[in-house]
């Protein structure tokens, strides 16, 4: 069993590791890490694009067991709303853990 659902998801995860993503969370304490890649073009994924559209806004999520899933958004507004929601949940977790 792979930690990725597809080659596409593995390629998007690799993009999230280049230091340009917005990042929130901590898998060690909270059990979640989110990397907001913003708008990604299909061409950035090369031959691993799979069913990726021409472009999408992307959030990569890794859970505490190392499994990775990817959410694709057709608008920046949807992407931003979900990323902000995850950030609020993490802040609430940190406030409660303090």
C-alpha positions, -999 to 999 in steps of 0.1 A, spaced: 0 0 0 14 34 -10 11 66 9 -1 82 -23 -34 76 -42 -17 81 -76 14 92 -94 -2 126 -98 -6 130 -60 31 119 -55 42 146 -80 21 172 -62 36 162 -28 70 166 -43 61 201 -54 51 209 -19 85 201 -6 103 228 -26 97 254 1 73 276 -19 40 262 -4 20 279 24 23 254 52 3 248 84 1 220 109 23 194 124 18 157 119 37 149 151 14 169 174 -18 177 156 -17 148 131 -21 169 100 1 190 77 -13 211 49 7 225 21 -11 251 -1 4 251 -35 -18 278 -50 -24 275 -87 -6 246 -104 -4 242 -142 -7 207 -157 27 212 -174 44 213 -139 36 177 -134 51 164 -166 42 128 -175 28 122 -140 -2 146 -145 -27 118 -149 -63 132 -147 -50 167 -136 -69 195 -154 -52 223 -174 -48 241 -140 -61 239 -105 -55 253 -70 -40 226 -49 -38 216 -12 -17 186 -2 -26 170 31 -4 145 50 -18 128 81 -1 115 112 4 80 96 22 95 65 -7 91 41 -11 119 16 -42 131 -1 -47 160 -25 -76 184 -29 -81 202 -62 -101 234 -66 -114 251 -97 -113 285 -81 -89 304 -58 -119 313 -35 -126 276 -28 -89 269 -22 -85 299 1 -117 291 21 -105 255 28 -69 265 36 -81 292 59 -104 267 76 -76 243 82 -54 271 96 -82 281 120 -85 245 132 -47 244 138 -47 276 157 -75 264 179 -55 231 185 -24 251 194 -43 274 217 -58 243 235 -24 226 237 -7 255 253 
